[in-house]
Amino acid sequence: MEDDKRIIKVSRILVSQPKPKGDQSPYFDLAKKYNLKIDFRPFIQIDPIDAKEFRRQKINILDHSAVIFTSRNAVDHFFRLASETKVEIPTDMKYFCISEQTANYLQKYIVVRKRKIFTGVRTAKDLMDLIKKHKTEKYLFPCSRIRKDDIPEFLKVNDLKHSEVVIYETVSSDLSDLADVNYDIIAFYSPSGIQSLFKNFPEFKQNNTRIAAFGPTTAKAVWDANLILDIQAPLPNAPSMTGALEFYIRKANEKNDH
């Protein structure tokens, strides 16, 4: 429940992601509209797994007829490792992508043909419904060492032939150059971001810092860390993080300007 005492004026926000490229971003529009200072700092970073460690997992890409991609990082590191281990990906390999964005990103590496790319609408559930229709494939799921259980569990429960291979690591960034994390709002996009906060600032006290979280797993990580979740996204009336932030900022700044 929203605590009225925590609806306090906002002037500084820390977004735990890289700064958007170019000059077009809803974050820049938000900063201008409400005269905010918004800093961007990724709380997590992606470290590649090298070819030696990849081989140690004893997974042969060519034993599989389909690959499941849940992120652009997975796409990059899959093709990097294929190249480093001199594996030529067959042209009839099928790709199951969590979103249109990930599917489009594949064009960086392959010539896209209609019959070999299958795209979920947005969620892992959409993707799993698609996979269910292709029971005869042998699936490869390239992922990070830290990953959600939903897809591997689904493959197991439905008795689908599959292998999982770790191709990159998601690790906490070194934030020691941030003198403090004393912002009005910190916006998080993943549970790993919360872990990174406490790894870098073990003594972190929330006090008046409002926490914004995108997605249910991030929200759960906030509660599990005994923090107060002030801004949850997506909301029915605000499907994006910036929309949810604006909804809160408008309320907080109007209240405190009176």
Secondary structure, 3 states (H helix, E strand, C coil): CCCHHHCCCCCEEEECCCCCCCCCCHHHHHHHHHCCEEEECCCEEEEECCHHHHHHCCCCHHHCCEEEECCHHHHHHHHHHHHHCCCCCCCCCEEEECCHHHHHHHHHCCCCCHHHEEECCCCHHHHHHHHHCCCCCCEEEEEECCCCCHHHHHHHHCCCCEEEEEEEEEEECCCCCCCCCCCCEEEECCHHHHHHHHHHCCCCCCCCCEEEEECHHHHHHHHHCCCCEEEEECECCECCHHHHHHHHHHHHHHHHHC
